[in-house]
């Protein structure tokens, strides 16, 4: 298993729906990503497969979770509503935690959306993406002629 470090290329700013904030910027500003609507991701490669994992507890994946691939971008959207109620003779307490969480990740070159697999278990969404082997450019020897 190896940690993946990759630079994100950003789309033109005219289309904010596909704007990807580089991990370096998020760490620099130490943003609370969950409070701002961002899903925190764990990203690594495992035997030719890119693995993305994120915690999304308290949701029903069939109705609250959407994973799509469009134009080389993987989009994850979760809708969460958690409700905690405590009632007693003396008082009543209710806490809510709800909102939308999203994340967009640029996929490596050559990845097909048909090969992406997503599973949800114990509050963790895991997305596995087979990554084709990178083609090494062939070195072509150029003959040098004496003039």
RODO-2510 file (C-alpha; in nm, 4 decimals, decimal comma):
residues 147
     n   res          X          Y          Z
     1     x     0,0000     0,0000     0,0000
     2     x     0,1315     0,3445    -0,0858
     3     x     0,0104     0,6975    -0,0234
     4     x    -0,0863     0,8813    -0,3415
     5     x     0,0307     1,2377    -0,3881
     6     x    -0,1030     1,4007    -0,6983
     7     x    -0,1537     1,7534    -0,8153
     8     x    -0,5069     1,8498    -0,9073
     9     x    -0,5552     2,0370    -1,2317
    10     x    -0,8378     2,2804    -1,1988
    11     x    -1,1130     2,3499    -1,4485
    12     x    -1,1822     2,7030    -1,5682
    13     x    -1,3316     2,9084    -1,2885
    14     x    -1,6454     2,9728    -1,4905
    15     x    -1,7778     2,6298    -1,3871
    16     x    -1,7637     2,6185    -1,0057
    17     x    -1,9383     2,2800    -0,9862
    18     x    -1,6160     2,1055    -1,0914
    19     x    -1,3726     2,3256    -0,9002
    20     x    -1,1296     2,1033    -0,7082
    21     x    -0,9457     2,2581    -0,4133
    22     x    -0,5962     2,1077    -0,3919
    23     x    -0,5233     1,9141    -0,0730
    24     x    -0,2227     2,1411    -0,0110
    25     x    -0,4549     2,4460     0,0149
    26     x    -0,6987     2,2715     0,2450
    27     x    -0,4145     2,1718     0,4790
    28     x    -0,2621     2,5205     0,4628
    29     x    -0,5836     2,6800     0,5859
    30     x    -0,6603     2,3859     0,8191
    31     x    -1,0272     2,3988     0,7264
    32     x    -1,2877     2,2041     0,9201
    33     x    -1,4012     2,0264     0,6078
    34     x    -1,6990     1,8462     0,7579
    35     x    -1,8494     2,1678     0,8892
    36     x    -1,8008     2,3354     0,5519
    37     x    -1,9744     2,0542     0,3630
    38     x    -1,6606     1,8727     0,2426
    39     x    -1,6140     1,5011     0,2905
    40     x    -1,2764     1,4065     0,4338
    41     x    -1,1064     1,1407     0,2220
    42     x    -0,8458     0,8761     0,2728
    43     x    -0,6765     0,8009    -0,0606
    44     x    -0,4212     0,5297    -0,1370
    45     x    -0,3203     0,2793    -0,4060
    46     x    -0,3384    -0,0916    -0,3535
    47     x    -0,2145    -0,3271    -0,6262
    48     x    -0,3164    -0,1128    -0,9251
    49     x    -0,6366     0,0114    -0,7642
    50     x    -0,7020     0,3625    -0,6361
    51     x    -0,8952     0,3351    -0,3086
    52     x    -1,0940     0,6258    -0,1650
    53     x    -1,2539     0,5967     0,1791
    54     x    -1,4703     0,8418     0,3697
    55     x    -1,6714     0,8275     0,6901
    56     x    -2,0405     0,8970     0,6415
    57     x    -2,2101     0,7495     0,9491
    58     x    -2,5814     0,7601     1,0135
    59     x    -2,7051     0,7486     0,6556
    60     x    -2,8984     0,5063     0,4409
    61     x    -2,6711     0,4573     0,1375
    62     x    -2,9645     0,3595    -0,0844
    63     x    -3,1342     0,6979    -0,0485
    64     x    -2,8798     0,9379     0,1094
    65     x    -2,5665     0,8680    -0,0954
    66     x    -2,4831     0,9331    -0,4601
    67     x    -2,1551     0,8480    -0,6361
    68     x    -2,1147     0,9560    -1,0000
    69     x    -1,8386     0,9836    -1,2585
    70     x    -1,8514     1,2651    -1,5145
    71     x    -1,5763     1,3937    -1,7445
    72     x    -1,2926     1,2330    -1,5487
    73     x    -1,4235     1,3523    -1,2099
    74     x    -1,5650     1,1384    -0,9322
    75     x    -1,8442     1,3134    -0,7376
    76     x    -1,9601     1,1945    -0,3953
    77     x    -2,2719     1,3519    -0,2453
    78     x    -2,4220     1,2536     0,0904
    79     x    -2,7299     1,3857     0,2644
    80     x    -2,7235     1,3311     0,6407
    81     x    -2,9715     1,3834     0,9176
    82     x    -2,8941     1,2570     1,2648
    83     x    -3,1349     1,3139     1,5493
    84     x    -3,0695     1,2487     1,9162
    85     x    -3,3537     1,2965     2,1605
    86     x    -3,3543     1,2561     2,5367
    87     x    -3,6753     1,2900     2,7311
    88     x    -3,7238     1,2741     3,1029
    89     x    -3,9761     1,3988     3,3543
    90     x    -3,7756     1,7178     3,4142
    91     x    -3,6399     1,8101     3,0761
    92     x    -3,6198     1,7470     2,7062
    93     x    -3,3028     1,7595     2,4963
    94     x    -3,2777     1,7277     2,1206
    95     x    -2,9641     1,7499     1,9050
    96     x    -2,9645     1,7527     1,5291
    97     x    -2,6772     1,7092     1,2888
    98     x    -2,7748     1,7392     0,9286
    99     x    -2,6658     1,8747     0,5955
   100     x    -2,5104     1,7921     0,2632
   101     x    -2,1549     1,6689     0,2262
   102     x    -1,9794     1,6567    -0,1098
   103     x    -1,6404     1,5872    -0,2573
   104     x    -1,5060     1,5858    -0,6117
   105     x    -1,1859     1,4036    -0,7049
   106     x    -1,0073     1,4066    -1,0391
   107     x    -0,9566     1,0525    -1,1637
   108     x    -0,6278     0,9339    -1,3143
   109     x    -0,5992     0,9299    -1,6937
   110     x    -0,7522     0,6260    -1,8611
   111     x    -0,9994     0,5395    -1,5841
   112     x    -1,3412     0,4306    -1,7023
   113     x    -1,6490     0,5091    -1,4941
   114     x    -1,7768     0,1587    -1,5703
   115     x    -1,4995     0,0049    -1,3583
   116     x    -1,5644     0,2086    -1,0402
   117     x    -1,7067     0,0062    -0,7480
   118     x    -1,8491     0,1544    -0,4266
   119     x    -1,9391    -0,0217    -0,1006
   120     x    -2,0788     0,1068     0,2286
   121     x    -2,0158    -0,0763     0,5547
   122     x    -2,0295     0,0385     0,9176
   123     x    -2,0526     0,4064     0,8225
   124     x    -1,7578     0,3972     0,5798
   125     x    -1,7940     0,4480     0,2053
   126     x    -1,5170     0,2770     0,0086
   127     x    -1,4686     0,3431    -0,3622
   128     x    -1,2316     0,1218    -0,5626
   129     x    -1,1086     0,2405    -0,8998
   130     x    -0,8885     0,0163    -1,1181
   131     x    -0,6098     0,2306    -1,2633
   132     x    -0,4574     0,1223    -1,5937
   133     x    -0,0816     0,0853    -1,5952
   134     x     0,0932     0,3981    -1,7119
   135     x     0,2473     0,3622    -2,0513
   136     x     0,6121     0,4519    -2,0420
   137     x     0,7030     0,6634    -2,3426
   138     x     0,9336     0,4819    -2,5770
   139     x     1,2729     0,6373    -2,6204
   140     x     1,3558     0,6719    -2,9856
   141     x     1,7182     0,7013    -3,0763
   142     x     1,7802     0,9784    -3,3266
   143     x     2,0799     0,9231    -3,5512
   144     x     2,3238     1,2107    -3,5654
   145     x     2,4739     1,2725    -3,9051
   146     x     2,7984     1,4533    -3,9583
   147     x     2,7736     1,7442    -4,2021
***
